[in-house]
Every structure is written in structure tokens, then in C-alpha cells.
Amino acid sequence: MTFEFSADNAVDEHYTDKGYVLEVGSDQRRDLATKWFVLSVVALAIAGVFSVLLVLARMPLIGELIPYADFFHTALVIHVDMSVLVWILAFACVLWSLAGQTGFYLVNRVTFFVLAISTLMMSLAGFMPEAKPLMSNYIPVLEHPLFLAGLVLFGVGIGAQVLTVMSIMPPVGNMISGAGVLRFGLNCSAISALVALWMFGWSWFDLPVQATSELYYELLFWGGGHVLQYTYTLLMMVCWLWLANVTRAPLIMSERVVLMVFLAGLASVFVAPLIYWQYDVTHDLHRPMFTWLMSFGGSLATFPLGLAIYYGLVQTHPETDRQKSAHAATMSSLLLFGAGGVIGFMITGSNVTIPAHYHGCIVGVTLALMGAGYDLLPRLGYPQVNFRLARIQLWTYASGQFLHILGLVWSGGYGVERKVAGAAQELDSFGRVAGMGLMGIGGLISGIGGLLFIIIAVKALSAKAAKARP
């Protein structure tokens, strides 16, 4: 069954738990979800500002004109941490709040305050001239007490939120429903986040103190960072199901099969402790084993579910702007995530093909979350969402990222190294210049798309706030 809407922006008054949509009640869960949604938008806004500056820093000629010392790497640290770590996990808290039962309201409010403060601390550290950017994979850092304290505080807050959510998550029940499957998927994502935090702690305990800063943070975040990608993927799969339900796309999988797909996705998460048990952080096989796990384990769940949802989408003809927006979000997410996955098997050496793979996958996650956010706003009591503009925003953001990763793959074929900018890129041939130029154009287009999302979300949130004033 699907949901019927009397109007594009109307809140469904005939909720049924047989669809792949979570119920949004009128209790404290709605208030908490709204707070988390605002934090996620703020994080994405910060990331958007630095993404434009980041692209400019890498474009031929323009990047060489920026006088700020090591501006590219500082901007890259803030952009990645805000657009991936904070944005996605803050939105995860939105979904976790809705999936759980009422309870621990004060704890949840304190956790929100902790994560908001930690986000501010990490952002402000980017303006400290003595902060040294270190480009560790998955969680790059600024070597500065303010940033590191904010990052630790963020991890503590997420850990507290995950434990709280898992304690109040209702069971799926004997009669498996679409809403029950979504709750199960969100519980899987919470477990994955908890395992990722465990792996970070295990790495910290195993690491030798005498390791250099670059090697230290690379090894610290490598194992847990891989596990964290499963958290993001499981959240994306939940949003795929939600959005496909909104578009009325038929799903050839039963609820029980979808539940088993989530179990398959979670199974790879529990391989991580076995890798740590067999190969400590400094072992030569530690990093290759996690690379192998990500390359092959990640497709166990995403490929069958993605294929089933894609099959349903191509048979669907959405009618309302709300349905068209959900369709655009799901389709673009599937295409970007799939492109990123394919590019991952093309990686040879340390060049810009690696960020092409990563951008494809992580933007696929972001598009799914954006689409779910649009559909969620009216349910949270913010009906003034321009779904027609939302559809344009989603395709603008997606098309820009397609050009972005295409330029990176092109440049990677010419051997352009990753995590460098300006003259260090050695853009000494037409092929290299053309590839990085295409990357820059795509990045700017996607930056416009990201800005549109913030404008649409802020306008909807502001409309409700203005209406509430006397």
C-alpha cells in the first residue's frame, strides 16, 4: 500500500504502517527530529560554502591566484567533515528519532546540544591560522586543539545518541510491515555506527605513540571509517524505500526479503572486528583487508535492492510534484551511487579517480537524504515546500556531480594526483587541463544545486516560524 495525499504539501492524515514510511506523530519525537534536521541543513550550508572555494582552488589559473597558505587543504577538511560526517549523521538522528519510541527526552536534548557545539568548534577551527590540515581518509582533521576537541565531542555525542536510540527502538514484530522494515534498517545503521566508534577506539588503543601525525590519523580512521560507510549506505537504503513508496513504484521484493537484504548489509559490518582481531592496525594487511571488504561486501545489499527499486521506478509515472521530487531523488541517487561503485573498480594508484569513486557514492547517499528531507518537511509541520523547484535542485546537483566525477576520472587517466591543488597538479597537457576544467565546471553546478537545497529547506522552515509569530 502507498500513501494518498490530498495535495502535494498536505500531511497524510490516514497513516498506515503497511507502507515504507515512518510515522511522524505529534509527540516529542517531532520536536527532536526538527532540531536534528536544522543541524543537518546548517552543516550542509557550511560544507557548501567551502565546496565552492575548494573547487576554485583546484581550477586551472584561478587556484594559483588564491593567496591563503594551504587554503585548499584547510577548505577540504572542513568541506568533507561537514558534508559527510556531520550532515549525514545529523540526518541519521532525524530518522532515528522518528523510528524510536518516546523516552529519554532530556538525554536527547543534551545530545543535540553537544553535537551542535562540536559542529561549531570544528567549523571555527578552520579560521585558526596555526591549524595544520592533515588529509587522512574518511575523517580529515585540522591539527588544532579546538578541532580535535570538537571531533572527540562529536563522537561522544553520536555514541550517546546511538545507545539511546537502540534502547527505545520498537521491535519489528511477528507481522513484518514496511514501517517495521524501515525501523529494522535504521537499527542496523545505528549498530553499524556503534561498531564504527568501537573500531576508532580499538585503533586508538593499538596505535604506537611515535607514529607521525599523517600516519597516525590515517590508521586511526581507516577501519572505523570503512565501517561508517556501511552506516551511510544503510541510511540511503532506508531512504530509497521511503521515496520509492512515495512515488508508488512497485517493489518486486517482499518485506521479508528486504529485511534479509538489510541483514546482509549489516553482516559485513561484523567482519571488521575479525580483521582487527587477526591483523592489528600496523599490520601490512590491515588496510588491504578493509579495502577488499568495502569493494565486495558493500554490494551484498545495495546491488539487489537498488536493482529492484530501479526496476520499479522505470515503470512508474509520478503525477504530483511531490511524487516527481521523490522519483528524481531516488533515480539520481541510484545512478550516482552506481557510477561511484563502478569507478571504484577502476582505481589504480593514488590519483583523482579515488575521489571520483568516493564522490559518486557519497553524493548518492546525499541525494537520497535530500529527497527524504523534502518529503519529511510537511510531515514535521512545514508544508511550504516547493517540490517543483526541489526536482530541479536534485537534478542540478546530480548532473553537476556527474560532470565533476567524469572530469576526475578523465584526469585520473592522465595521472593527476589526488589531494593537491594549483601548480602541484602538474596540469601540463591539454588532457589534464580539460579534465580538471570539466571537474571544476561540474563542481560549480553541483554547488548551485546544493545551495538550492538549503534555500528550499530554510524557506520552508522560516515559513512555519513566521506563521507561528503573533
C-alpha positions, 0 to 999 in steps of 0.5 A: 500500500502507498500513501494518498495525499490530498495535495502535494504539501498536505500531511497524510492524515490516514497513516498506515504502517503497511507502507515504507514510511515512518510515522511522524506523530505529534509527540516529542519525537517531532520536536527532536527530529526538527532540531536534528534536521536544522543541524543537518541543513546548517552543516550542509550550508557550511560544507557548501560554502567551502565546496565552492572555494575548494573547487576554485582552488583546484581550477586551472589559473584561478587556484594559483591566484588564491593567496591563503597558505594551504587554503585548499587543504584547510577548505577540504577538511572542513568541506568533507567533515561537514558534508559527510560526517556531520550532515549525514549523521545529523540526518541519521538522528532525524530518522532515528528519532522518528523510528524510536519510541518516546523516552529519554527526552532530556538525554536527547536534548543534551545530545543535540546540544553537544553535537551542535557545539562540536559542529561549531568548534570544528567549523571555527577551527578552520579560521585558526591560522596555526591549524595544520590540515592533515588529509587522512581518509574518511575523517580529515582533521585540522591539527588544532586543539579546538578541532580535535576537541570538537571531533572527540565531542562529536563522537561522544555525542553520536555514541550517546545518541546511538545507545539511546536510540537502540534502547527505545527502538520498537521491535519489528514484530511477528507481522513484518510491515514496511514501517517495521522494515524501515525501523529494522534498517535504521537499527542496523545503521545505528549498530553499524555506527556503534561498531564504527566508534568501537573500531576508532577506539580499538585503533586508538588503543593499538596505535604506537605513540611515535607514529607521525601525525599523517600516519597516525590519523590515517590508521586511526580512521581507516577501519572505523571509517570503512565501517561508517560507510556501511552506516551511510549506505544503510541510511540511503537504503532506508531512504530509497524505500521511503521515496520509492513508496512515495512515488508508488513504484512497485517493489518486486521484493517482499518485506521479508526479503528486504529485511534479509537484504538489510541483514546482509548489509549489516553482516559485513559490518561484523567482519571488521572486528575479525580483521582487527582481531587477526591483523592489528592496525600496523599490520601490512594487511590491515588496510588491504583487508578493509579495502577488499571488504568495502569493494565486495561486501558493500554490494551484498545489499545495495546491488539487489535492492537498488536493482529492484527499486530501479526496476520499479521506478522505470515503470512508474509515472509520478503525477504530483510534484511531490511524487516527481521530487521523490522519483528524481531523488531516488533515480539520481541517487541510484545512478550516482551511487552506481557510477561511484561503485563502478569507478571504484573498480577502476582505481589504480594508484593514488590519483583523482579517480579515488575521489571520483569513486568516493564522490559518486557514492557519497553524493548518492547517499546525499541525494537520497537524504535530500529527497527524504528531507523534502518529503519529511518537511510537511510531515514535521509541520512545514508544508511550504515546500516547493517540490517543483523547484526541489526536482530541479535542485536534485537534478542540478546537483546530480548532473553537476556531480556527474560532470565533476566525477567524469572530469576526475576520472578523465584526469585520473587517466592522465595521472593527476594526483589526488589531494593537491591543488594549483601548480602541484597538479602538474596540469601540463597537457591539454588532457589534464587541463580539460579534465580538471576544467570539466571537474571544476565546471561540474563542481560549480553546478553541483554547488548551485544545486546544493545551495538550492537545497538549503534555500528550499529547506530554510524557506520552508522552515522560516515559513512555519516560524513566521506563521507561528509569530503573533 
